[in-house]
Amino acid sequence: MTTFLKKLGIVFGVGMLMIVPATGVFSADFYVVTTEDLLGADCKINSTEGSLRCMVLISNDSPGPDIIHLPAGYYALTREGEEGAYFGYYGDLDITDDVTIVGAGMDATVISIVPHDRIFHIQAPGKVIRFENLTIRAGRPPSPQYGGGVLIDNAST
Ligand SMILES: [Ca+2]
C-alpha cells in the first residue's frame, strides 16, 4: 500500500510540476459525491470520489496539500463506534495532513454529527487545514474531552 501511495504521489507531483514548476508541491483534488457517511469497499486508496469520510482518509495518506470539494448538502456523520485500530473510520473525522475543505456556501454546505462526538479532530502538527464556504454544526465531544466542532491538537494551524 505504501509503495502504491508513493507512485500515486509521483503522478500528482508530475501534474503539479507542469502547472506550478516553482513550488513542486504535491496536491490532489478529491470530490465528495454523497451526503451519506459511507466507508465501503469502493473507498480505495486511489479513489478521487466518494464520501466525505473516505476523501478525508485518502487525503491524509496522499502526500502534500489537497482540496476536498464538498457540494451543497447536509453531511451528517453517523458512523458511531470505537476507533481502535481503525483510525478515522468512526466518530469524528481525523485530519493528519494539509487539506482545504471547500463547500458551496455557509448555508448550502453543512457538516454535522449524529452520535456524540466532535466533527473534526485535527492531529497535524505543522500542517495547514482550511475550511471554506461551509458550516460545521452541532459537534459534541464525549465528556470530559474538548473541542465541539473542531479539536485542534498542538501546532496545527
Ligand atoms: Ca494530503
py3Dmol code that shows the C-alpha trace and the ligand (Angstrom):
import py3Dmol

protein = """\
ATOM      1  CA  MET A   1       0.000   0.000   0.000  1.00  0.00           C
ATOM      2  CA  THR A   2       2.843   2.387   0.851  1.00  0.00           C
ATOM      3  CA  THR A   3       4.521   1.739  -2.475  1.00  0.00           C
ATOM      4  CA  PHE A   4       1.283   2.432  -4.224  1.00  0.00           C
ATOM      5  CA  LEU A   5       0.908   5.682  -2.312  1.00  0.00           C
ATOM      6  CA  LYS A   6       4.369   6.776  -3.397  1.00  0.00           C
ATOM      7  CA  LYS A   7       3.511   6.055  -7.011  1.00  0.00           C
ATOM      8  CA  LEU A   8       0.283   7.976  -6.604  1.00  0.00           C
ATOM      9  CA  GLY A   9       2.196  10.901  -5.131  1.00  0.00           C
ATOM     10  CA  ILE A  10       4.648  10.917  -8.021  1.00  0.00           C
ATOM     11  CA  VAL A  11       1.795  11.061 -10.516  1.00  0.00           C
ATOM     12  CA  PHE A  12       0.264  14.004  -8.692  1.00  0.00           C
ATOM     13  CA  GLY A  13       3.659  15.658  -8.363  1.00  0.00           C
ATOM     14  CA  VAL A  14       4.386  15.495 -12.063  1.00  0.00           C
ATOM     15  CA  GLY A  15       0.987  17.027 -12.767  1.00  0.00           C
ATOM     16  CA  MET A  16       1.623  19.898 -10.403  1.00  0.00           C
ATOM     17  CA  LEU A  17       5.143  20.478 -11.663  1.00  0.00           C
ATOM     18  CA  MET A  18       3.755  21.237 -15.102  1.00  0.00           C
ATOM     19  CA  ILE A  19       1.373  23.793 -13.629  1.00  0.00           C
ATOM     20  CA  VAL A  20       3.450  25.269 -10.837  1.00  0.00           C
ATOM     21  CA  PRO A  21       7.075  24.493 -11.569  1.00  0.00           C
ATOM     22  CA  ALA A  22       8.402  26.867  -8.903  1.00  0.00           C
ATOM     23  CA  THR A  23       6.885  25.027  -5.992  1.00  0.00           C
ATOM     24  CA  GLY A  24       6.736  21.401  -6.988  1.00  0.00           C
ATOM     25  CA  VAL A  25       4.044  20.915  -4.357  1.00  0.00           C
ATOM     26  CA  PHE A  26       2.153  17.658  -4.471  1.00  0.00           C
ATOM     27  CA  SER A  27      -1.589  18.003  -4.319  1.00  0.00           C
ATOM     28  CA  ALA A  28      -4.781  16.358  -5.386  1.00  0.00           C
ATOM     29  CA  ASP A  29      -8.420  17.205  -5.788  1.00  0.00           C
ATOM     30  CA  PHE A  30     -10.998  14.993  -4.125  1.00  0.00           C
ATOM     31  CA  TYR A  31     -14.729  15.158  -4.769  1.00  0.00           C
ATOM     32  CA  VAL A  32     -17.432  14.228  -2.302  1.00  0.00           C
ATOM     33  CA  VAL A  33     -20.310  12.670  -4.231  1.00  0.00           C
ATOM     34  CA  THR A  34     -22.651  11.533  -1.449  1.00  0.00           C
ATOM     35  CA  THR A  35     -24.016  13.144   1.696  1.00  0.00           C
ATOM     36  CA  GLU A  36     -24.028   9.745   3.419  1.00  0.00           C
ATOM     37  CA  ASP A  37     -21.288   8.762   5.856  1.00  0.00           C
ATOM     38  CA  LEU A  38     -20.186   5.676   3.961  1.00  0.00           C
ATOM     39  CA  LEU A  39     -16.934   3.767   4.117  1.00  0.00           C
ATOM     40  CA  GLY A  40     -17.424   0.810   1.857  1.00  0.00           C
ATOM     41  CA  ALA A  41     -15.278  -1.349  -0.359  1.00  0.00           C
ATOM     42  CA  ASP A  42     -15.436   1.332  -3.034  1.00  0.00           C
ATOM     43  CA  CYS A  43     -13.278   3.603  -0.844  1.00  0.00           C
ATOM     44  CA  LYS A  44      -9.905   2.684  -2.275  1.00  0.00           C
ATOM     45  CA  ILE A  45      -6.538   4.338  -1.947  1.00  0.00           C
ATOM     46  CA  ASN A  46      -6.686   5.771  -5.475  1.00  0.00           C
ATOM     47  CA  SER A  47     -10.283   6.999  -5.218  1.00  0.00           C
ATOM     48  CA  THR A  48     -10.845  10.650  -6.009  1.00  0.00           C
ATOM     49  CA  GLU A  49     -14.613  10.467  -5.462  1.00  0.00           C
ATOM     50  CA  GLY A  50     -16.545   9.179  -2.505  1.00  0.00           C
ATOM     51  CA  SER A  51     -17.945  10.071   0.884  1.00  0.00           C
ATOM     52  CA  LEU A  52     -16.524  12.913   2.959  1.00  0.00           C
ATOM     53  CA  ARG A  53     -15.012  10.390   5.387  1.00  0.00           C
ATOM     54  CA  CYS A  54     -13.416   8.437   2.563  1.00  0.00           C
ATOM     55  CA  MET A  55     -11.961  11.570   0.983  1.00  0.00           C
ATOM     56  CA  VAL A  56     -10.530  12.748   4.322  1.00  0.00           C
ATOM     57  CA  LEU A  57      -8.856   9.375   4.895  1.00  0.00           C
ATOM     58  CA  ILE A  58      -7.349   9.308   1.407  1.00  0.00           C
ATOM     59  CA  SER A  59      -6.258  12.935   1.648  1.00  0.00           C
ATOM     60  CA  ASN A  60      -4.430  12.094   4.872  1.00  0.00           C
ATOM     61  CA  ASP A  61      -2.445   9.438   3.018  1.00  0.00           C
ATOM     62  CA  SER A  62      -1.915  11.469  -0.143  1.00  0.00           C
ATOM     63  CA  PRO A  63       1.348  13.445   0.047  1.00  0.00           C
ATOM     64  CA  GLY A  64       1.021  17.220   0.204  1.00  0.00           C
ATOM     65  CA  PRO A  65      -1.865  19.660   0.492  1.00  0.00           C
ATOM     66  CA  ASP A  66      -5.115  18.565  -1.076  1.00  0.00           C
ATOM     67  CA  ILE A  67      -8.501  20.082  -1.793  1.00  0.00           C
ATOM     68  CA  ILE A  68     -11.716  18.288  -0.887  1.00  0.00           C
ATOM     69  CA  HIS A  69     -14.692  19.662  -2.801  1.00  0.00           C
ATOM     70  CA  LEU A  70     -17.943  19.432  -0.883  1.00  0.00           C
ATOM     71  CA  PRO A  71     -21.120  20.290  -2.826  1.00  0.00           C
ATOM     72  CA  ALA A  72     -24.250  21.739  -1.285  1.00  0.00           C
ATOM     73  CA  GLY A  73     -25.881  19.342   1.154  1.00  0.00           C
ATOM     74  CA  TYR A  74     -26.261  18.241   4.745  1.00  0.00           C
ATOM     75  CA  TYR A  75     -23.466  15.869   5.729  1.00  0.00           C
ATOM     76  CA  ALA A  76     -24.321  14.003   8.925  1.00  0.00           C
ATOM     77  CA  LEU A  77     -21.539  11.866  10.362  1.00  0.00           C
ATOM     78  CA  THR A  78     -23.322   8.733  11.503  1.00  0.00           C
ATOM     79  CA  ARG A  79     -20.609   6.110  11.966  1.00  0.00           C
ATOM     80  CA  GLU A  80     -20.630   5.578  15.693  1.00  0.00           C
ATOM     81  CA  GLY A  81     -18.161   3.217  17.309  1.00  0.00           C
ATOM     82  CA  GLU A  82     -14.768   2.739  18.836  1.00  0.00           C
ATOM     83  CA  GLU A  83     -11.898   3.652  16.564  1.00  0.00           C
ATOM     84  CA  GLY A  84      -9.463   1.129  17.957  1.00  0.00           C
ATOM     85  CA  ALA A  85      -7.056   0.321  15.168  1.00  0.00           C
ATOM     86  CA  TYR A  86      -9.395   1.851  12.608  1.00  0.00           C
ATOM     87  CA  PHE A  87      -8.176   5.419  12.783  1.00  0.00           C
ATOM     88  CA  GLY A  88     -10.748   7.802  11.357  1.00  0.00           C
ATOM     89  CA  TYR A  89     -13.252   5.086  10.492  1.00  0.00           C
ATOM     90  CA  TYR A  90     -15.717   6.021  13.242  1.00  0.00           C
ATOM     91  CA  GLY A  91     -16.917   9.113  15.046  1.00  0.00           C
ATOM     92  CA  ASP A  92     -15.152  12.371  14.277  1.00  0.00           C
ATOM     93  CA  LEU A  93     -13.142  12.947  11.129  1.00  0.00           C
ATOM     94  CA  ASP A  94      -9.419  12.799  11.858  1.00  0.00           C
ATOM     95  CA  ILE A  95      -7.205  15.042   9.767  1.00  0.00           C
ATOM     96  CA  THR A  96      -3.457  14.438   9.732  1.00  0.00           C
ATOM     97  CA  ASP A  97      -2.242  16.282   6.633  1.00  0.00           C
ATOM     98  CA  ASP A  98      -2.587  19.630   4.855  1.00  0.00           C
ATOM     99  CA  VAL A  99      -6.033  19.993   3.370  1.00  0.00           C
ATOM    100  CA  THR A 100      -8.572  22.584   2.315  1.00  0.00           C
ATOM    101  CA  ILE A 101     -12.206  21.544   2.519  1.00  0.00           C
ATOM    102  CA  VAL A 102     -14.332  23.757   0.274  1.00  0.00           C
ATOM    103  CA  GLY A 103     -18.109  23.880   0.478  1.00  0.00           C
ATOM    104  CA  ALA A 104     -20.692  25.566  -1.742  1.00  0.00           C
ATOM    105  CA  GLY A 105     -21.624  28.266   0.789  1.00  0.00           C
ATOM    106  CA  MET A 106     -22.124  28.711   4.516  1.00  0.00           C
ATOM    107  CA  ASP A 107     -25.843  27.985   4.257  1.00  0.00           C
ATOM    108  CA  ALA A 108     -25.524  25.419   1.498  1.00  0.00           C
ATOM    109  CA  THR A 109     -22.933  23.001   2.863  1.00  0.00           C
ATOM    110  CA  VAL A 110     -23.408  21.878   6.463  1.00  0.00           C
ATOM    111  CA  ILE A 111     -21.422  19.206   8.284  1.00  0.00           C
ATOM    112  CA  SER A 112     -22.980  17.842  11.442  1.00  0.00           C
ATOM    113  CA  ILE A 113     -22.829  14.700  13.532  1.00  0.00           C
ATOM    114  CA  VAL A 114     -25.421  12.325  14.888  1.00  0.00           C
ATOM    115  CA  PRO A 115     -23.529  10.370  17.586  1.00  0.00           C
ATOM    116  CA  HIS A 116     -21.969  12.219  20.487  1.00  0.00           C
ATOM    117  CA  ASP A 117     -18.624  13.290  19.185  1.00  0.00           C
ATOM    118  CA  ARG A 118     -16.908  16.290  17.761  1.00  0.00           C
ATOM    119  CA  ILE A 119     -16.822  16.746  13.998  1.00  0.00           C
ATOM    120  CA  PHE A 120     -13.181  17.282  13.127  1.00  0.00           C
ATOM    121  CA  HIS A 121     -10.108  16.227  15.101  1.00  0.00           C
ATOM    122  CA  ILE A 122      -7.039  17.861  13.614  1.00  0.00           C
ATOM    123  CA  GLN A 123      -3.863  15.992  14.511  1.00  0.00           C
ATOM    124  CA  ALA A 124      -1.469  17.571  12.067  1.00  0.00           C
ATOM    125  CA  PRO A 125       1.454  19.415  13.674  1.00  0.00           C
ATOM    126  CA  GLY A 126       2.933  21.958  11.277  1.00  0.00           C
ATOM    127  CA  LYS A 127       0.211  21.421   8.694  1.00  0.00           C
ATOM    128  CA  VAL A 128      -2.338  23.899   7.382  1.00  0.00           C
ATOM    129  CA  ILE A 129      -6.014  22.966   7.467  1.00  0.00           C
ATOM    130  CA  ARG A 130      -8.597  25.281   5.908  1.00  0.00           C
ATOM    131  CA  PHE A 131     -12.375  25.243   5.874  1.00  0.00           C
ATOM    132  CA  GLU A 132     -14.032  27.464   3.268  1.00  0.00           C
ATOM    133  CA  ASN A 133     -17.679  28.205   2.460  1.00  0.00           C
ATOM    134  CA  LEU A 134     -19.226  25.700   4.827  1.00  0.00           C
ATOM    135  CA  THR A 135     -20.794  25.395   8.272  1.00  0.00           C
ATOM    136  CA  ILE A 136     -19.679  22.975  10.985  1.00  0.00           C
ATOM    137  CA  ARG A 137     -22.616  22.457  13.320  1.00  0.00           C
ATOM    138  CA  ALA A 138     -23.602  20.633  16.475  1.00  0.00           C
ATOM    139  CA  GLY A 139     -20.456  18.763  17.364  1.00  0.00           C
ATOM    140  CA  ARG A 140     -20.294  17.491  20.932  1.00  0.00           C
ATOM    141  CA  PRO A 141     -17.323  15.509  22.206  1.00  0.00           C
ATOM    142  CA  PRO A 142     -17.593  12.774  24.789  1.00  0.00           C
ATOM    143  CA  SER A 143     -17.112  14.314  28.251  1.00  0.00           C
ATOM    144  CA  PRO A 144     -14.621  15.394  29.517  1.00  0.00           C
ATOM    145  CA  GLN A 145     -12.869  15.895  26.176  1.00  0.00           C
ATOM    146  CA  TYR A 146     -12.516  19.214  24.410  1.00  0.00           C
ATOM    147  CA  GLY A 147     -13.446  20.544  21.020  1.00  0.00           C
ATOM    148  CA  GLY A 148     -17.055  20.648  19.876  1.00  0.00           C
ATOM    149  CA  GLY A 149     -16.912  21.342  16.168  1.00  0.00           C
ATOM    150  CA  VAL A 150     -13.158  21.179  15.713  1.00  0.00           C
ATOM    151  CA  LEU A 151     -10.433  19.975  18.079  1.00  0.00           C
ATOM    152  CA  ILE A 152      -7.006  21.162  17.051  1.00  0.00           C
ATOM    153  CA  ASP A 153      -4.047  19.383  18.592  1.00  0.00           C
ATOM    154  CA  ASN A 154      -0.894  21.383  19.180  1.00  0.00           C
ATOM    155  CA  ALA A 155       0.938  23.069  16.343  1.00  0.00           C
ATOM    156  CA  SER A 156      -1.703  22.571  13.671  1.00  0.00           C
ATOM    157  CA  THR A 157      -2.941  25.763  12.048  1.00  0.00           C
TER     158      THR A 157
END
"""
ligand_1 = """\
1
CA
Ca -2.607 15.149 1.745
"""
view = py3Dmol.view(width=600, height=400)
view.addModel(protein, "pdb")
view.setStyle({"model": 0}, {"cartoon": {"style": "trace"}})
view.addModel(ligand_1, "xyz")
view.setStyle({"model": 1}, {"stick": {}})
view.zoomTo()
view.show()
